[in-house]
Amino acid sequence: MALRQQHVSTHATEAERRDVDSESAPPVSAAAFRQAMSRLPTAVNLVTTDGPGGRAGFTASAVCSVTDDPPTLLVCINRRASAYAVFADNALLCVNVLGAEHEAVSSAFGGKTPMAERFARAEWTTRATGAPVLVDALAHFECRISQRVAVGTHEVLFCEIEAMASCADRECLLYFDRQYHRLPTR
């Protein structure tokens, strides 16, 4: 979805607005930011990879569409995450969109569970890119990482989609207010 910027004229000059903003706005703490972001419902995804760096995966809510030409997603990964070194060495990944029945698998991939045990909790296959594809995912996007950008504690991966598939008529798994929720089909 494209957002349009709209210029709104006000009586204050740009310099006056900057001065007011910098003096009155308290700094945003990491804890306050995390609390506010917990109020943003997100889809739950397993991001997986396999390649020269090894096989790994993690649970991610920080996944979104960038453009449809070429079809590209972005995925954010914490550089302190146990899976990071593997993703840093591999050029391919798969974003697996989880259904409501995948809550336990999501929890395993989001915690300290050893990598082999994470993958043992679900059925996997490989397709076009060789990255692990969750057999019963609501959708999967097999991607080649085209760009990496370091931002704070995370790395933003821009991922061009090479293959994908989706299914219909199953509940989606959402994360909101630090809890899993189910989004029923219509």
C-alpha positions in Angstrom: 0.0 0.0 0.0 1.5 3.4 -1.0 1.1 6.3 1.3 1.0 9.8 -0.1 2.6 12.7 1.7 0.4 15.7 2.1 1.7 19.2 2.8 -0.5 21.0 5.3 0.2 24.7 5.8 0.2 26.1 9.3 0.9 29.5 10.7 4.2 28.5 12.4 7.3 28.5 10.3 9.4 25.3 9.9 12.1 26.7 12.2 9.5 27.6 14.9 8.0 24.1 14.8 11.5 22.5 15.1 12.3 24.6 18.1 9.0 23.8 19.9 9.3 20.1 19.0 12.9 19.8 20.3 12.1 21.6 23.6 8.8 20.0 24.5 9.1 16.5 23.4 10.7 14.1 25.9 13.0 11.4 24.5 11.2 8.2 23.7 12.5 5.3 25.9 13.0 1.8 24.5 10.5 0.5 27.1 7.8 3.0 26.1 8.4 2.3 22.4 8.0 -1.5 23.0 4.8 -0.9 25.0 3.3 1.2 22.3 4.3 -1.2 19.6 2.6 -4.1 21.5 -0.6 -2.3 20.6 0.1 -2.8 16.9 -1.4 -6.1 15.7 0.9 -8.1 13.4 0.9 -11.3 11.5 3.2 -14.0 12.9 5.9 -15.4 10.5 8.7 -18.0 10.7 11.7 -16.7 8.7 13.9 -19.7 7.7 17.1 -20.1 5.8 19.5 -22.9 4.7 22.8 -22.5 2.9 26.5 -22.1 3.5 25.9 -20.6 6.9 23.7 -23.5 8.0 20.0 -23.9 8.7 18.2 -21.5 11.0 14.9 -19.8 11.7 13.2 -17.3 13.9 9.7 -15.9 14.7 9.2 -12.5 13.2 6.4 -9.9 13.3 8.6 -7.3 11.6 7.9 -8.3 8.0 6.1 -6.1 5.5 5.7 -5.5 1.8 8.0 -3.0 0.1 7.0 -3.0 -3.5 5.3 -5.2 -6.1 7.8 -4.3 -8.9 9.9 -6.2 -8.2 8.0 -8.1 -5.5 10.0 -7.3 -2.4 9.5 -7.8 1.4 11.5 -6.5 4.2 12.4 -8.6 7.3 14.0 -7.2 10.4 16.4 -9.4 12.5 18.1 -8.5 15.8 21.9 -8.8 15.3 22.1 -10.3 18.8 19.6 -13.1 17.9 21.0 -16.7 17.9 20.0 -17.1 14.3 21.6 -13.9 13.1 25.0 -15.4 12.2 23.4 -17.9 9.9 21.3 -15.3 8.2 24.3 -13.1 7.8 26.1 -15.9 5.8 23.1 -17.0 3.7 21.6 -15.2 0.7 18.2 -16.9 0.7 15.3 -17.1 3.1 11.7 -18.0 3.3 9.0 -16.1 5.1 6.3 -18.6 6.3 3.0 -17.0 7.3 1.5 -18.8 10.3 -2.0 -20.1 10.8 -3.7 -20.2 14.1 -2.7 -23.8 14.7 1.0 -22.8 14.6 1.2 -21.1 18.0 3.5 -23.7 19.6 5.8 -23.7 16.6 6.0 -19.9 16.8 6.9 -20.0 20.5 9.7 -22.6 19.8 11.2 -20.4 17.0 10.9 -17.3 19.2 12.6 -18.6 22.2 15.9 -20.3 23.3 15.0 -23.7 21.8 17.9 -25.2 20.0 17.7 -24.9 16.2 17.3 -28.7 15.5 14.4 -28.9 18.0 12.7 -25.9 16.4 12.6 -27.6 13.0 11.5 -30.9 14.6 8.2 -29.3 15.7 6.8 -29.0 12.2 6.9 -30.5 8.7 9.2 -28.9 6.2 9.9 -29.1 2.5 12.2 -27.2 0.1 11.1 -25.7 -3.2 12.6 -23.1 -5.6 15.3 -21.6 -3.3 16.2 -24.5 -1.0 15.1 -22.5 2.1 12.9 -24.4 4.5 9.2 -24.0 3.6 6.6 -24.9 6.3 4.3 -27.5 4.6 1.1 -26.0 6.0 1.9 -22.3 6.1 -0.9 -19.9 5.1 1.5 -18.5 2.6 5.2 -18.6 2.0 7.6 -16.3 0.2 10.9 -17.7 -1.0 13.3 -14.8 -1.3 16.8 -13.7 -2.3 18.3 -11.1 0.0 19.0 -8.1 -2.2 20.1 -5.5 0.4 21.0 -5.4 4.1 20.8 -2.2 6.1 22.0 -1.9 9.8 19.6 0.2 11.9 20.3 0.3 15.7 20.2 -3.2 17.1 18.7 -4.8 13.9 19.5 -5.5 10.3 16.8 -4.8 7.8 16.8 -7.4 5.0 15.3 -6.4 1.7 14.1 -9.7 0.1 13.2 -10.1 -3.6 10.6 -12.8 -4.0 11.6 -15.7 -6.3 8.6 -18.0 -5.6 5.5 -18.0 -3.4 2.3 -19.8 -2.7 -0.8 -19.3 -0.5 -3.8 -21.1 0.7 -7.3 -20.0 1.8 -9.9 -20.6 4.4 -7.8 -21.0 7.5 -7.5 -18.8 10.6 -4.4 -16.5 10.8 -2.2 -16.2 13.8 -1.8 -12.6 15.0 0.3 -11.1 17.8 -1.2 -8.2 19.8 -0.7 -6.9 23.3 2.1 -9.6 23.8 -0.3 -12.4 23.2 -1.3 -14.6 20.3 -4.8 -14.2 18.8 -6.7 -15.9 16.0 -8.1 -14.0 13.1 -11.0 -16.1 11.7 -11.7 -16.4 8.0 -14.7 -14.6 6.6 
